[in-house]
Amino acid sequence: MSEISSFLVARGDLQRCRFETAAAEALQPGDVLLKIDSFSFTTNNITYAQTGDLLHYWQFFPAPAGWGIVPVWGFADVVESRHDALAPGERLWGFLPMATHVRLQPDRVDAQIVVDGAAHRRELPVGYNVYYRCAADPLYDPRYEDLQSLVRGLFTTAFLIDDFLAEHALFGARSVVISSASSKTAFSFAHQLHHRGDAAESVGLTSANNRSFVEGLDIYDRVLTYDQLDQLDPTRPSVLVDFAGSGPTRSAIYAHFGDHLKYSMAVGMSHRDLHPPGRGLPGPKPEFFFAPAQRQKRTKEWGRDGFTSRFGDSWRIFLDSAERWLTITTSHGQPAVEQTYRATLDGKVAPAVGNILSL
């Protein structure tokens, strides 16, 4: 294999994008080359791009100056190996570039995982550097590969949000207000709240266009459009879990609840008009939720097997619902990748659609 094709976006202007083909570097002892088979693309990947500098997402897969490669979740197969423990043909799942191939430099390999130890990734959150060996992954099921690409990473974030809020007893709140309720991470989180069965009410905020989809999920206790905030009791102690990243929406929620807003969590940017967190807001400062930190904490406390077991129990329940809620579309080639990227960036992908791509 002599060339690698990649999809690049301008770090300063996400509307600008292009494809690049470059010569592949020769493998060094211990390296492996993966051929990327398929990956998902959702609004979560747009969030990776928007926070690429702030949260170092651009560092995972180096690109020419001024450009970046958006990370995605997907499946890849080993096609060349100079590592004794990894043979051609092995299938892995994990964090990948939007490209045809990627080279890994594993510094840890055991029965279930491969950890990339490339120099540019060593200081990044380890959870993103882990690749799961499908043959030994207890959560892998070949029937659900597309769903795994689409929502396992997002559901992991949702699982950890739910765990974090439960650990803090919802900060004393009796309602959880969830913006961008139609987003895949948001409804994954709402699914966790629903199945945990706490006394707290879950309120999904969404657009008028997406309201019927959100109501059809049947996991939110209440579904309101953004202009219906006045229907919520302003004296009810509440938590905001903000997947939208909309400054005006956040300000309206703060104004409505005042001192009764007990905690504010910033997660996503689906509305793409994020105001600086906390600026001009009278209540609790929005706290950005960084899922790898909570995962690292719980893995240390529970052990890797303990985390996998607890997560797996919730994941298997969620799969049944996700299969009913989502319609998966599969597209191949450069035009399809660019078209899906632009549609997602512009908010033109219906919430029930799950895009699986391949270059």
C-alpha positions in Angstrom: 0.0 0.0 0.0 1.6 3.2 -1.2 -1.0 5.9 -0.6 -3.4 7.1 2.0 -6.4 9.4 1.1 -7.8 11.7 3.8 -10.7 14.1 4.2 -9.4 17.5 5.5 -11.3 20.5 6.9 -10.0 24.0 7.5 -9.6 24.5 11.2 -10.6 28.1 11.0 -13.6 27.6 8.7 -15.4 24.3 8.9 -17.2 25.0 5.6 -13.9 24.6 3.7 -12.9 21.0 3.1 -10.9 18.9 0.6 -9.4 15.5 0.0 -5.7 14.8 0.1 -3.7 11.8 -1.1 -0.2 11.3 0.4 2.4 8.6 0.3 2.2 6.1 3.1 5.2 5.9 5.5 7.0 2.7 5.7 6.1 0.7 8.8 8.7 0.5 11.6 9.2 -2.4 14.0 6.1 -2.6 16.2 3.8 -0.6 13.8 0.6 -1.8 12.2 -1.4 -0.4 9.3 -5.1 -0.5 9.4 -7.5 -0.2 6.4 -10.5 1.7 7.5 -13.6 -0.3 6.6 -16.4 2.0 7.8 -17.2 4.8 10.2 -20.2 6.8 11.5 -20.7 10.5 11.2 -23.0 12.5 13.5 -23.3 16.0 15.0 -20.9 14.7 17.7 -18.1 14.7 15.1 -18.9 18.3 14.3 -18.4 19.0 18.0 -15.0 17.4 17.8 -14.1 19.8 15.0 -15.5 22.8 16.9 -13.5 22.0 20.0 -10.5 20.7 18.0 -8.1 23.3 19.4 -9.6 23.6 22.9 -9.8 19.9 23.6 -6.9 18.8 21.3 -9.0 16.7 18.9 -6.9 17.9 16.0 -3.9 16.2 17.6 -5.1 12.7 17.1 -4.5 12.5 13.4 -1.9 15.1 12.2 -2.7 17.1 9.0 -1.1 19.9 7.0 -0.8 23.3 8.7 -4.2 25.0 9.0 -6.1 21.8 8.3 -7.5 19.1 10.5 -8.8 15.5 10.2 -12.1 15.0 12.1 -12.0 11.9 14.3 -14.7 9.3 13.9 -15.7 6.0 15.4 -15.5 2.9 13.2 -14.1 -0.4 12.2 -10.8 -1.2 10.6 -8.8 -4.2 9.6 -5.1 -4.9 10.0 -3.6 -5.1 6.5 0.2 -4.9 7.4 1.9 -5.6 10.7 5.3 -5.5 12.1 4.0 -6.3 15.6 4.3 -9.8 16.9 0.8 -9.8 18.6 -1.2 -8.4 15.7 -1.7 -10.3 12.4 -3.2 -9.1 9.1 -6.9 -9.8 9.0 -7.7 -8.8 12.6 -10.6 -6.4 13.1 -10.5 -3.5 15.5 -13.0 -0.8 16.6 -12.1 2.6 17.8 -11.2 6.2 17.1 -10.2 6.7 13.5 -9.4 9.4 11.0 -11.7 10.2 8.0 -9.3 8.4 5.7 -8.6 5.1 3.9 -5.9 3.9 6.3 -4.2 4.7 9.6 -0.9 3.7 11.1 -0.7 2.7 14.7 2.3 2.4 17.0 1.0 0.2 19.8 2.7 0.4 23.1 0.3 -1.9 24.8 -1.5 -5.0 23.5 -3.4 -7.5 25.5 -6.2 -10.0 24.8 -8.9 -7.4 24.4 -7.3 -4.1 23.5 -4.6 -2.3 21.5 -3.4 1.1 22.8 -1.8 3.4 20.4 1.4 4.9 21.8 2.4 7.2 18.9 4.3 10.2 20.2 1.7 12.8 19.2 -1.0 10.9 21.1 0.7 10.0 24.4 -0.5 13.0 26.3 -4.1 12.7 25.0 -6.9 11.0 26.9 -6.2 7.2 26.9 -9.8 6.3 26.2 -9.5 7.7 22.7 -6.2 5.7 22.1 -7.8 2.3 22.9 -8.8 0.0 20.0 -10.9 -3.0 20.8 -10.0 -6.4 19.3 -13.4 -7.5 18.0 -12.7 -11.2 18.4 -12.3 -10.8 22.1 -14.5 -7.7 22.9 -17.3 -8.9 25.1 -19.6 -6.1 23.8 -19.0 -6.8 20.1 -21.7 -8.4 18.0 -21.2 -8.5 14.2 -25.0 -8.0 13.7 -24.7 -4.5 15.2 -21.5 -3.2 13.7 -23.3 -0.1 12.2 -25.1 0.7 15.5 -21.9 0.2 17.4 -20.1 2.8 15.1 -23.1 5.2 15.4 -23.8 5.1 19.1 -21.4 3.2 21.2 -19.1 6.2 21.6 -22.1 8.5 22.2 -23.7 6.1 24.6 -20.5 5.9 26.5 -20.7 9.7 27.0 -24.3 9.4 28.0 -23.6 6.6 30.5 -20.9 8.7 32.1 -23.1 11.8 32.3 -25.8 9.7 34.0 -23.2 8.2 36.3 -21.7 11.6 37.2 -25.1 13.1 38.0 -26.2 10.1 40.0 -22.9 10.3 42.0 -23.8 13.8 42.9 -27.4 13.0 43.7 -28.5 15.4 40.8 -27.2 18.3 42.9 -30.5 18.2 44.7 -32.6 18.7 41.5 -36.0 17.3 40.8 -35.9 17.9 37.1 -33.3 17.4 34.4 -33.7 19.7 31.5 -32.0 18.4 28.3 -31.5 20.6 25.3 -31.2 19.3 21.7 -33.3 16.3 22.9 -33.3 14.7 19.5 -29.5 14.4 19.3 -28.1 10.8 19.7 -26.1 11.6 22.8 -29.0 13.4 24.4 -31.5 10.6 23.9 -28.9 8.1 25.0 -28.7 10.0 28.2 -32.5 10.3 28.5 -32.7 6.5 28.0 -30.4 6.0 31.0 -32.5 8.4 33.2 -35.7 6.6 32.1 -34.4 3.1 33.0 -32.8 4.3 36.3 -36.2 5.4 37.3 -35.2 8.2 39.6 -37.9 10.5 40.9 -36.5 13.4 38.8 -38.4 14.4 35.8 -36.7 14.5 32.4 -37.6 17.4 30.2 -36.5 17.3 26.5 -36.2 20.6 24.7 -36.3 20.4 20.9 -37.3 22.2 17.8 -40.8 22.1 16.4 -39.6 20.0 13.4 -38.1 17.3 15.7 -40.8 17.2 18.3 -42.7 14.2 16.9 -39.5 12.2 16.8 -38.5 13.0 20.3 -42.0 12.3 21.6 -42.0 9.0 19.7 -38.9 7.9 21.7 -41.1 7.6 24.7 -38.3 8.1 27.2 -38.7 11.8 28.2 -41.3 12.6 30.8 -42.0 15.9 29.0 -41.1 17.2 25.6 -41.3 20.9 24.9 -40.2 23.2 22.1 -37.7 25.9 22.9 -40.4 28.6 23.0 -42.4 26.7 25.7 -40.1 27.2 28.6 -42.8 29.1 30.4 -44.6 25.7 30.9 -42.0 24.6 33.4 -42.3 25.4 37.0 -39.6 28.0 37.6 -39.3 27.1 41.3 -38.6 23.4 40.7 -34.9 22.6 41.5 -33.4 21.7 38.1 -30.3 20.7 36.3 -29.4 21.7 32.8 -27.7 19.2 30.5 -26.9 21.3 27.5 -26.3 19.4 24.2 -27.2 22.4 22.0 -24.6 24.9 23.0 -26.9 27.7 22.1 -26.2 30.9 24.0 -29.7 32.3 23.7 -31.3 29.0 24.8 -29.0 28.7 27.8 -29.7 32.3 28.8 -33.4 31.8 28.6 -33.2 28.7 30.8 -31.1 30.6 33.3 -33.5 33.5 33.4 -36.4 31.1 33.8 -35.1 29.1 36.8 -32.9 31.7 38.5 -31.5 30.4 41.8 -33.5 27.2 41.3 -31.0 26.0 38.6 -28.7 23.8 40.7 -26.2 22.7 38.1 -25.4 23.4 34.5 -23.5 20.9 32.3 -22.2 21.8 28.9 -21.8 18.8 26.6 -22.3 19.5 22.9 -22.7 22.2 20.3 -25.4 21.0 18.0 -26.8 24.5 17.5 -23.3 25.9 16.6 -23.7 29.2 18.3 -22.0 28.6 21.6 -21.4 31.6 23.7 -18.5 31.6 26.1 -19.6 29.4 29.1 -20.7 31.5 32.1 -20.4 34.9 30.5 -23.2 37.1 31.8 -25.2 34.3 33.4 -26.4 34.8 37.0 -26.6 31.2 38.1 -24.2 28.3 38.3 -21.3 28.5 35.8 -21.7 25.9 33.0 -19.2 23.1 33.6 -17.9 21.4 30.5 -18.3 17.6 30.9 -15.3 15.8 29.7 -16.3 12.1 29.5 -12.7 10.6 29.5 -12.1 12.1 32.9 -15.2 10.4 34.4 -14.3 7.2 32.7 -10.8 7.2 34.0 -12.1 7.8 37.5 -14.6 5.0 37.3 -12.1 2.6 35.7 -9.7 3.2 38.6 -12.4 2.6 41.1 -14.2 -0.3 39.5 -11.4 -1.8 37.4 -11.5 -2.3 33.7 -13.6 -5.5 33.9 -16.0 -3.8 36.4 -16.5 -0.8 34.1 -17.0 -3.1 31.1 -19.6 -5.1 33.0 -21.6 -2.2 34.2 -21.4 -0.4 30.9 -22.3 -3.6 29.0 -25.5 -4.2 31.0 -26.7 -0.7 30.0 -25.4 -1.0 26.5 -27.3 -4.2 25.7 -30.6 -2.7 26.9 -30.0 0.4 24.9 -29.3 -1.5 21.7 -32.9 -2.8 21.5 -34.2 0.7 21.5 -31.6 2.2 19.2 -32.4 -0.4 16.6 -36.0 0.7 16.6 -35.3 4.4 16.6 -32.6 4.7 13.9 -32.6 4.2 10.2 -29.1 3.5 9.0 -27.8 4.7 5.6 -24.5 3.4 4.2 -22.5 5.5 1.6 -19.2 5.0 0.0 -16.7 7.3 -1.8 -15.4 10.8 -1.6 -18.6 12.6 -2.9 -20.7 10.8 -0.3 -18.4 11.6 2.5 -18.2 15.3 1.6 -22.0 15.5 1.1 -22.7 13.9 4.5 -20.2 16.1 6.2 -21.8 19.3 4.8 -25.3 18.1 5.6 -24.4 17.3 9.2 -22.5 20.6 9.5 -25.5 22.5 8.3 -28.0 20.6 10.5 -29.8 19.0 7.6 -29.6 15.3 8.8 -32.8 14.0 10.3 -32.4 12.8 13.9 -33.7 9.3 13.0 -30.9 8.9 10.3 -27.6 7.3 11.1 -24.9 7.7 8.5 -22.2 5.1 8.0 -19.5 6.1 5.6 -16.4 4.7 3.9 -13.7 6.1 1.7 
